[in-house]
């Protein structure tokens, strides 16, 4: 699989590190309550199809990417800099 880094261009996936679901960018407020934090930390959709993921370009520029990938076919639909990322 190949990912397109907005800074470095298309690269082999081995240059990147999977960081988890992009929902991690939607962190609750510190005082949001136990239920909000439990949902944020532990509950994830696990359906086949398009899914937003976070990847970091560890062997490259170090940028964090928000990648939309089809989990059934592994087709990468888009890769953009993640909000608040290093890139």
C-alpha positions in Angstrom: 0.0 0.0 0.0 1.2 3.5 -0.7 0.2 6.8 1.0 0.6 10.3 -0.4 2.2 12.6 2.0 1.1 16.2 1.2 4.7 17.3 2.0 6.9 14.5 0.6 4.7 12.9 -2.1 3.7 9.3 -2.6 5.6 6.9 -0.4 5.5 3.2 0.7 3.3 2.6 3.7 6.4 1.3 5.7 7.5 4.9 6.1 4.3 5.7 8.1 3.0 4.6 11.5 -0.7 3.9 12.1 -1.9 6.0 15.0 -5.5 5.0 15.2 -8.9 6.3 14.3 -9.1 10.0 13.4 -11.9 10.4 16.0 -8.9 10.9 18.4 -8.7 14.5 17.1 -12.1 15.2 18.7 -10.9 15.1 22.3 -13.6 16.0 24.9 -13.1 18.9 27.3 -11.3 18.0 30.5 -14.6 18.4 32.5 -16.8 16.5 29.9 -17.6 13.8 32.4 -16.8 10.1 32.7 -19.2 8.9 30.0 -17.8 11.2 27.4 -14.2 10.1 28.2 -15.2 6.5 28.2 -16.7 6.8 24.7 -13.7 8.7 23.5 -11.2 6.2 24.8 -13.0 2.9 24.2 -15.8 3.0 21.7 -15.0 2.7 18.0 -17.0 1.9 14.8 -15.7 -1.3 13.2 -17.7 -1.4 10.0 -16.1 -2.2 6.6 -15.8 0.7 4.2 -14.4 4.2 4.2 -12.8 5.1 7.5 -10.8 8.2 8.8 -7.4 7.2 10.3 -4.4 9.0 11.7 -1.0 8.1 10.3 2.4 9.8 11.1 5.2 10.0 8.5 7.8 8.7 11.0 10.5 7.8 8.4 9.9 11.1 6.5 8.9 14.6 7.4 7.2 13.7 10.7 3.8 15.1 9.6 0.6 13.7 11.0 -2.0 12.8 8.3 -5.7 12.2 8.3 -6.2 9.4 5.8 -9.5 8.2 4.4 -9.1 4.5 3.6 -11.5 1.8 2.6 -11.0 -1.0 5.2 -12.3 -3.7 2.9 -10.2 -2.9 -0.2 -7.4 -0.8 1.4 -8.0 1.9 -1.3 -6.7 5.2 0.0 -9.3 7.9 -0.9 -7.4 10.9 0.5 -4.5 11.9 2.8 -4.3 15.4 4.2 -2.4 17.1 7.0 -4.2 16.5 10.3 -5.4 19.5 12.2 -2.9 20.3 15.0 -0.4 17.9 13.5 3.4 18.6 13.2 3.4 18.9 9.4 
